[in-house]
Amino acid sequence: MTGDADPVDFEFTVFMLVRADPDRSGLAVAFAREWAQEVLAPILQKNASRVTLGYFDLEYDPARITDIWIWRAKDGRAFRHLLADLKEDQFWNSHFRVVELYAGVEEAHARSYYRTLIPTYATMGRC
């Protein structure tokens, strides 16, 4: 589902709305850093050619979500493999939970019907 003017390497984007466990929201920064280095970094490295992560730390209590993680993947299969790796770690269920998951393809409608992209920040080189 790509047009000739496709400026994006990644086809599949997932917005993961995450809620830190309230009992664990006081986790030490050192613990979070250690988890990121020992667990998350190897998972991201293993999948680096097919999946990337961006995240926003919201930290407004008592918000329904505390973080938004944005995954960009080559395809749905690459994302499923990444999820399988993440779910093997206890952090997934004991320290945070996924509240909602939204998956989509950027400008899919334009790519399917117009074969040219709608001018956006990404297509105009502003990202």
N, C-alpha and C positions, 0 to 999 in steps of 0.2 A: 504494500500500500504506500509506495513512495513515488513522488513525482521527480521529474528531471532536475528541479531546482532544490532538492532536499539538502538543507544545510546542517542537519542534525545526524550524528552518528548513531545515537540511541533512539530506538523506535518506541519504547515502552516506558512510561513513567508511572510510578506508584507513590501516592501521598499517604504516608502511614501516620495516623494520629495516635500518639502514645501517651499513656498516663503512668507516671511513676507511682509505685505502691506508696500510699501515704505513710505506712509504717516504716518504709525504707527511704523516705524522702530526705532524711538526715544523713544519708550515706556520706562517709568521708570522701573528700575530693581525691585522696590518695587511692581509695578503693576503686572509684570510678575510673581514674587514670589507669590503674593496674588492669582492670577488666578491659578497657579499650585497647591497651597495648598487647595483652596476652591472649585475648579471645577475639575481639572485633578486628584488629589489624590483620591477623592471619587470614580471617575469612574474607576480608576485603581484598587482600593481596591475591588470594587464591582465585577470586572472581574478577580481578581488576580489568581484564580485557573485555568483560561482558557486562559488568555492573558497577555503578558508582553510587556514592552516598553524599547527600547534603543534608544538613539538619538545622533546625531552629529551636532554640531553647526558650520556651515561653515563660515559665516560672511565675505565673500569676495564680496564687492560691486564693480561693478554692476553685480554680479552673477545672473544667472537665478533662482537658488534656494539658500536659506539661511540655510536650515536645512534638514537633512535626519533622518526620524523617522523609526525605525525598530521594527515592531510588530511581535511577535511570538505567535501563537494561536494554540489551540488544533485542531481547524477545521475552515472552512469558516463561519460557523454559529456563532461561538463565536466572530469572528472578525466583522461580520455584526452587532451583538448586541452592540459591543463597538462603532462602527461608529455611530449607531443610538443615543447612549448616547452623543457622542461628538457633533453631529450635532444639538442637542438641545440647545447648548450654543452659544451665539452670537460671541464668540471669533473665532469660526470656519470660519465664512464668513467675519467678519469685521476686523480681525487682521492678518490673514494669509489665504492662499489658497493652496490647494493641486495641484501641477503642474503635477505630474505623480505618478502612483501607479503601482508597480510591485509585483505580488503575485506568490509564488511558493512553491514547496516542496523540501527540501534539499535532494540531491542525489536520486531524484525520479527515474531517469533512471536506476541507479544501483539497487535500491530496486525492481523495476519491472522486470528487465531482468536477473540480475546476482544473486539476493537474498543475496548478500554480499555487504558490503559498500566499496567504494574506500577509501584507507587510506587518511584521511585529518586531519587537526589539531583537529577537533572535535572528530573524532573516535580514534585518537591517544592520547587523554587525555591532549592536550596542550591548551585547551580553558578554 
